[in-house]
Amino acid sequence: MKISQKKVFNEALLSWYHEEKRDLPWRRTSDPYYIWVSEVMLQQTRVDTVIPYYERFINSFPTMEALAVAEEENVLKHWEGLGYYSRVRNLQAGVREVVEQYDSKIPETRSEIMSLKGIGPYTAGAVLSIAYGIPEHAVDGNVMRVFSRLFLIDEDIAIPKTKKVFEQRVMEIIDESDPSSFNQAIMELGATICTPRPRCLLCPVREFCEAFNEGKQEELPVKTKKVRKKVVTICSFAIQEPGGKFLLRKRPSEGLLADFWEFPQLEVTEEASALDQLMTETGLLLDKGIEFARFKHVFSHITWLVEGFHAVLQDQSPIPEGYRFFSEHELEQLPKSKPMSKLLEQLEL
């Protein structure tokens, strides 16, 4: 597509978008805080999954001030099941910055908004264009897929510096009169039509697509394969005291699933049984564990093969520092990671 065709292209794109766009709750508002929340939730997560989480989150934290003062445990509970929990921790930290440093007004420049915790180039562009109507690029994987086909760009999108190519191209053809609709239209096109397996016959801008004209739409975008993820076996122990409460420990405040409470667990080694290894590392005295769960959980960089065991704590067992007993009711109230939720489901409390 030539840049000279910009006006006709935008007319076709926006006409299609206004007629065909999905009715999504964050499209019914221009509140920058709500747009920010939706964009953070939509990272790595399907739209259908996000909708009920978004509505519940906004209902509980309707203002930035409400989120800023909320207890982290309550915020995490609202995020439970979405995964990638650093997203919501960063969101709350960024909101606190806005409340404290910007008098609860989200900045309107890319440099300022990107100084906030957890906001990168894509989220900054989405908030600035959708909430404030400022012509700014918002380039994610969907957008790169669309533009790689429109402009026959064969650079590897797995290489971070390649994103600059797409950001520049977006800024060349963005509709300055309605950047909000433009960016959302490109996202919508990538999500519904210009998908990994493109539905070209339904595309409203097919005549402008260089890849379609050359029959190369299925070859783009170019993306090198990811390095194979590390796979580890994790043994998790639902340790119950004679009185019925369960023993949990809190994960470190940095790293994977930071600050979540979990059953004591460890990565399996070949030198000793998992139960013996746990007792050696913690000093806990346990009766023989009985397996009750076995499943796979995939993170972005590692895969856990989880094996769950139920064990009974002996009366004379010492309790290591950082461990705490929880009743079944208290367990229900805790924010839980997906692996912990799966373990509890299969334990059938």
Secondary structure, 3 states (H helix, E strand, C coil): CCHHHHHHHHHHHHHHHHHHCCCCHHHHCCCHHHHHHHHHHHCCCCHHHHHHHHHHHHHHCCCHHHHHHCCHHHHHHHHCCCCCCHHHHHHHHHHHHHHHHCCCCCCCCHHHHCCCCCCCHHHHHHHHHHHHCCCCCCCCHHHHHHHHHHCCCCCCCCCHHHHHHHHHHHHHHCCCCCHHHHHHHHHHHHHHCCCCCCCHHHCCCHHHCHHHHCCCHHHCCCCCCCCCCEEEEEEEEEEECCCCCEEEEECCCCCCCCCCEECCEEECCCCCCHHHHHHHHHCCCECCCEEEEEEEEECCCEEEEEEEEEEEECCCCCCCCCEEEECHHHHHHCCCCHHHHHHHHHHCC
